[in-house]
């Protein structure tokens, strides 16, 4: 549950109401997804991997407000 995206108001996406997106801003999520893809292409004779829904939901930019992601953003861009 800690990997599910949070809205700007701090609430997690509701998998029963919306799609349940993992927050790609979290390093653990990126590592997990990459390891799943690596496992598939290593163990099965696939021609490729389709990266559908590897994105942020909606167009408004109201997601990815998980606390570690917000802190990382502030650390990286606070001086700009």
Secondary structure in CASP SS format (residue, H / E / C, confidence):
PFRMAT SS
TARGET T0000
AUTHOR 0000-0000-0000
METHOD secondary structure of the structure
MODEL  1
X C 1.00
X C 1.00
X C 1.00
X E 1.00
X C 1.00
X E 1.00
X E 1.00
X C 1.00
X C 1.00
X C 1.00
X C 1.00
X E 1.00
X C 1.00
X C 1.00
X C 1.00
X C 1.00
X C 1.00
X C 1.00
X C 1.00
X C 1.00
X C 1.00
X E 1.00
X C 1.00
X C 1.00
X C 1.00
X C 1.00
X H 1.00
X H 1.00
X H 1.00
X H 1.00
X H 1.00
X H 1.00
X H 1.00
X H 1.00
X H 1.00
X H 1.00
X H 1.00
X H 1.00
X H 1.00
X H 1.00
X H 1.00
X H 1.00
X H 1.00
X C 1.00
X C 1.00
X C 1.00
X C 1.00
X C 1.00
X C 1.00
X C 1.00
X C 1.00
X C 1.00
X C 1.00
X C 1.00
X C 1.00
X C 1.00
X C 1.00
X C 1.00
X C 1.00
X C 1.00
X C 1.00
X C 1.00
X E 1.00
X C 1.00
X C 1.00
X C 1.00
X H 1.00
X H 1.00
X H 1.00
X H 1.00
X H 1.00
X H 1.00
X H 1.00
X H 1.00
X H 1.00
X H 1.00
X H 1.00
X C 1.00
X C 1.00
X C 1.00
END
